[in-house]
Amino acid sequence: MTLALVVYSGVFMKYTVAVTPKNYLLFGCHFINEGAQLMQGFRFIDFHYFMSEEQQNEIHRKHEMEARQNETIKEE
């Protein structure tokens, strides 16, 4: 999905300045979305391909602990 949104935003950034009148507000929205999606893609690649298994397990443990704390708060 991230790749699709990167391509979508890239294509529509081109067309927002190709039409008359130029739509700089829509260009800015697509520009921000492009940056956010690229960051998500880099985070995914970093986690799945560059982090060691130990680092991945540490992140999983941290998220599990936070989930348990959130469940405890909801029960109260």
C-alpha angles and dihedrals in degrees: 000000000000091000091050091051092048091054092042093051092045093052095046093047086061093050095046089066095036095063127077118269096032113238105217094167092059089044089056092050092051091044092055091045091050091053093047093049093047089052091051089050092050091048091051093049092045093051098044102036111022107033119086118243089250092057091047091051091050090054091048091051091049092052092046090052091050091048091053091050091050091050090051091051092049092051092054 
